[in-house]
Amino acid sequence: MKRLSWEIILAGLFFIAVAIYLIDKPSGDNNHGPETAETPNEPTPPTAHSPIRVIDIEGLKELASLDELKELESLEDVDQAENLKKLKALAHLIPSEARDEFLTEIDKVLREFSDGDIQINFDSEDQLIIVNHEYETLEQGNWGETSPGVYTYVNDFDATDITETSISLPGGSITVVGTNENKAKFTVQASGQISSKEDLDSKISTTSSINDGEAIFSIDTKEKSRDSNLQLQVTLYIPENMELSTYTAAGHIEATNINGDQVYETGGGHIKLNRVSGDIIAVSKGGHVSIEDAKGDVIMKSSGGHLVLKKCTGDATLDTKGGNIEIKDVDGEIISSTLGGNIMIALNNLNEDITAETSAGNIQIFIPSNSKADIDIQASNTSDLNGFSNMAFDGRKTKNKASGKLNGGGSEIIAFTKYGKVIITGNE
């Protein structure tokens, strides 16, 4: 890992912005209602910024060799104002539709990372750039105040022999990033109504156990502070080849570049996973779940959110009680169901069975026009096959039902809606 001053790192990162996908981590902002007569001047509790930033870049190997980037990396003695000027000058490289947003992001990052050192990992093999905010003045395994009203806990450890990691929170966001290193870092930031370190210690207990090939991290709320206004934000930076289990009672979960069996569960937030492999389970009791670029079998569930799955090589089971389902480019069996939403499935190849069921919504399935399938679809309104030759389908077809063989038969396609349409469309 290469250490540079934060100004240089930012310059390099934003130069590479021509091809980045930036994942903004939840900041844990607290939503405050209107002021009441009893507390007209109550201050807004401080909130923490995410101490980690992940940039997922296609073509990083090629971009890392650019002469301009090398020049920016050598600017160790240039002050902040000069670097900022150079960063803004580089905005002409960004497409016009994203330029204003990008300049805003420059100012945001400068504000967030100006109060400490930064550590950066260029992972060219996985095409990731990972920026960590360093807290060198903190004592390992203890809470310390890193900005007014914001307290941070850090545990750095050697993960060479660690194969499993688990995190459990009473509430708050979790961000997990896998890299090609053997070092690991567990960071927690606490903000909200905290008057002192002693006050924080009276509200929560923090446990980290690292032994026998397993790293376990948990935070528990003490009984007397169940109703306190406390926000937690956890980041975990671990080797990519790791089994992982994460749980938060209320908060968002994000993970990038993890290779191993994984379980993600939240009682009231969204789950977003990218570039993951292994058997993957993602469950939210009240939020959306999205997974992109997965290798392995996937189970996605939500009690009231949308489910999105893109680029998966493995079997996929998706179930939501009240949202839409979107599935694209999956090479495996698909089982999808929702009690109150639409289902859209688009495949480049049809190699496995598809089951799609909704109680109230439309179902659209897009497959190549030469796909071989056994069709059984039923709808309250319309069921139809579009984009196939007249000779492709052999079976019985009415306004709301179709059953038979497509191009001689093959994988099963079963689709049913109580109130809505079912349309299967053939694409060239």
N, C-alpha and C positions, 0 to 999 in steps of 0.2 A: 504494500500500500504506500502510495506516495504522499508525503506531507508537504503542503504548500500553504502560504498565507491565504486567508479567506478571500481576499480581493482577487488573487490570481485564479483561484478555483472558480469563483463566480464568472470571471471573464471567460475562462475556458468552457464552462458549462453553457453559457449563453451563446457562445459562438457556435457550439454544436447544435443549437436549437433549431437549425434548419430541418432536422428530422426527428425531433423528440416527441415523446408522449409523456407529459408530466402528470404524475399522480399527486394531487394535493391531499395531504393527510388531514383528517378531521382535526380542527383546532380546539375542540372541546368548548366552543363558545356557549355561554349560558344565555338563554332567552329570558329577558326580564320584562315583566308587565309594566303597566303605567304606575308611576309613583303614587302612593297613598298619602292621605292626610297625616297618618301616624308617622310615616318615615319620608318626609318630603325631600330630604337631602341625602338619602342613603347612597353611599358610593357603590359603583359597580365592582364586584369582586374581580380581581385579576385573573386572566386566563393564560394558559401556557401555549407556546408554539411547539409544533412537532419538532423533535430534535433529529429527525431523519428525513431525507428527501431522496426519492428514487426516480431516476430518469431512464426510461426504457427506449433504447435507440436501435433502429435497424440500420446496419451499415456502420456501426461504431468502429470496426477495424479499419475501414477506409478513411473515416473522418478523423480518427486519431493521428493519422500520418500527415495531415495538412500542415503546410509551413506556417500558416497564420496561427494555428493552435499552438505550435511549438514556440512561436514568438511570444504569445500571451503567457505561456507557462514560465517564461524566463523573466517576467516583470516583477521580481521580488522586491525591488526598492521603489516601486512607483506607489505614490500615496493613493488613498481611497478616491479622492476627487478625480484624479487622472484616470483611474480604472473605470469609474462610473462614466466618465466622458467617452472612453473607448467602447464600453459596453453599449451605450446609446448610439454610438456611431455605427456599430455592427447591426443595428436594427434594419438597415437597408437590405440585409440578406434574408430577412424574414418576409414571407408573403404579406401583401398589404392588408389582407383581411384579418391577420393575426398580429399585426405590428403593435397596435395600441395596447392590446392585452398583454403582449410580451414585455413592453416597456413598463407597464404596471407591475408585472411580476418581478422585474429587476428591482424596483423600489421595495417591494414586499420582502424579497429575499435579503436585501441589504439590511432592512430593519430587523428581520428575524435573527440573522446570524452575525450581527455586528458586535454582540456582547460576549464573544467567546471564540475559541479556536475551532477549526474545522478539520475533520479527517475525511479523506476521499478515497474511494476504491474504484478504479477503472477496471471493470470486469469485461474485457473484450470478447472472451469466449461466449458469455451469455448476453453480450451487448447491453450491459447495464452500467450506469454510473450511480454510485451510492454515496451520499454526503451525510456524515454524522457530525452532530454538534458535540464537541468535546467539553467535558467539565473537569478540567485538570485540578481545580482547587477542592473538589469534593473528596471526602473520605469514602473509600469503597465500602459498600454495604450499609451506609448511613445516609439519612436525609440531610440535605443542606439547602439553604435558600439561595437560589441562582438568579432571581430577580425579585423585586418587591412583591411579596405575597405568593410567589411561585416557588415550590420546593421540589427538589429532584433527588432521585435515588438511582445510583449506578452500580452495577455489578459486572465487571469485565472478567472473563474466565477463558481458560483453554478448553476448547470443545473437541479436541482430537479424539477422545474416547467416548464422547457423548453420542448416543444414537436416538434418544427420545427426549422431547421437551414438552412441557405442559405449562399453561398459564390459566389462572382462574382469578376473576375480578368480581367484586360486588356491583360493579357498574363502571363504565368508561370505555374508551376506544382502545383497540389493539392493532398494532401494525407489525407485521413480520416480514423480514427480508432475508432471503438465502443468498450466500455468496460462495465463492470458490476458496475461501480461507478456512482455517481451523480455529480462528479466534471468534469469540462470541461476546455480545454485550446485551445486558438487560437494563433498560432505562425506564423509570417511572417518573412522571411529572404530576404533581398535585397542585391544584389551584382552587379558588373559590373563597369561602369564608374561613381563612386560616390566619390566626393572629400571631402564631409563633410555632417553632419546631415542637415545643412541648404540647401545644394545642393539637398539632397534627398527630403526634404520638398517642394522644388520648382518644383520637378518632379512629385510627386504623392500625392494623398490625401487618407487617410485611415479612414474608418468609421466602427464603431462597435456599434450596437444597440441591447440591451438585455432587452426586456420587453414584457408583455402580452403573455407569453408563446412562444416567438419567438426570436431567435438569428440571426441577420443579419450582415454579414461581407462583406464589399466591398472595393476594391481599384480602384481608377480612376487615369488615367494618365492626367496630366495637359497639356493644349494645346501646350505650348512652348516646351514640352519635348517628343513630339510624336515619334521622331526618335532617342531618346537617347538609348544608350546601357545599358539596365537595366534588370536584371533577378530577378524574384520573385519566391519564393518557400513557399507555405502555407501548414501547417499541422494543422489538427483539431482533437482533442481528445475529444470525446463526449460519453454520455451514449448510449448504443447500441440500445435502443428503441427510435428511433427518425426518424421523416420525414426529408428528406434531399434533397436539391437542390444545385448543383454545376455547375458553368460555368467559363470557361476560353477561351479567344479569341484565344490562341495558347499555348498549353502545355499539358502534360500528366495528367491523373487523376487516382488515385488508391484509393480503399476503401475496408475495411475489417470489417466484423462483425457488419453490420448495419441492424436493424430490423425495417422497416417502409417503406412507399412509397418513392421512390428515383428517382431523375432525374440527369443525368450526361451529360454534353454537352461541347465539345471542338471544337474549330475551326481549330485545326491543330495538334493534338497529339493522343496518344493511351489512351485507357481506359481499366483498369484491375480491376475487382471486384471479391471478394472472400468471401464466407460465408455471403450472403445477403438474406434478405427476405422482402416480400412486393411486390407491383407493381413496376417494375424496368424499367426505360427507359434510354438507353445509346446511345448517338449519337455523332459520330465524323465526321467532314467534310474532314478529310484527313489521318486518322490513323486506326489502328487495334482496335478491341473491343473484349475482352475476359471476360467471366463470368464463374465462377466455384462454384458449391454448392449454388444454388439459390432455394428459396421457394417462389413461387408466379409467376404471369404472367410477361414475359420478352419481351421487345421490344429492338432490337439491330439494329442500322443503321450506315452505313459508306458510304462516297462518293467515297472512293478509297482504302479501306483496307480490311483485312481478318476479319472474324467473327468466334469466337470459343465459344461454349456453352457446358458445361459439368455438369452433375448432376443437373437437374432442375426438380422440381415438380410444374408444371404450364404450361400454354400455352406459346408458344414461336413464335415470329415473327422476322425473320432476313432478312435484305435487304441491299445489298451492290452494288455499281455501278461498282466495278472493282476488286473484290477480291474473294478468296475462302471462303467457308462456311464449318465448321466442327461442327457436333452436336453429342453428345454422352450421352446416359442414361438420356433421357428426358421423363417424365411422363405427357404428355399433348399434345394438338394439336400443330402441327408444320407447319408453313408457312415460306418457305425459297425461296429467289430469288436473283440472281446475273446477271449482264449484261455481265460479262466476267471472269468467274472462275468456278472451280469445286465445287460440293456439295457432302459431305459425311455425311450420317446419320447412326448411329449405336445405336440400341435400345435393351435393355434386354427384354422388353415387348412392345407389340403393343396394346395400349388401345384407342388411339385417331387417328384422321385423319392426313395424311402427304401430304403436297404440296411442290414440289421442282421444280424450274424452272430456267434455265440458257440459255442465248443466245449463249454462246460459251464456252462449257466445258462439262465434264462428270459428271454423277450423279450416285452415288453408295449408295444403301440402304441395310443395314444389319438388319435383324429381325429374331426372332426364327422361325425355320422351321415349327412349328405348328400354326403359326399366321393365324388368320382369317381376310381376307381383300378383298375389291373390288379394282381391279387393273385397272389403265388406264395410260399407259406409252407410250411415243413416242420419237423417236430419229432420227437424220439424218443418223446415221451410224448403230448402233446395239442397240436393246432392247432385254433383255433376263432375264430369271428367272433361278437362279442356286441354288442347294442345296435343292430342294423340290422333293417329290416323283412324279412319273408320273401321279398319280391320284389326286394330290393336286390342280392342276389348271384346271378350267373349263371355257373355253372361246375361243376367237380367238387370234391367235398369228402369226405374220409375222416377217420378219427380223427387221423392224423398229417400230413395234407396238405390243402392247399386251393389251387386254381388256377382263376382265372376273372376276371370283371369285376364290379366293385362300382359300382352306380348307373350302369351303361353304360360304365364304363372311363375311364381317364385316366392320372394319374401312376402309376408303377410302385412297388409295395411288395413288396420281396423280403426275406424273413426266414428264417433257418435256424439251428437249434441241434442239435448232435449228442446232447446229453443235457439235456433240459429241455422247456419248453412255449413255444409261440408263441400269443399272444392278441392279436387286434385288436379294440378296443372303440370303438363309435361313441357320441359324446357329443352332446347337444343343443346 
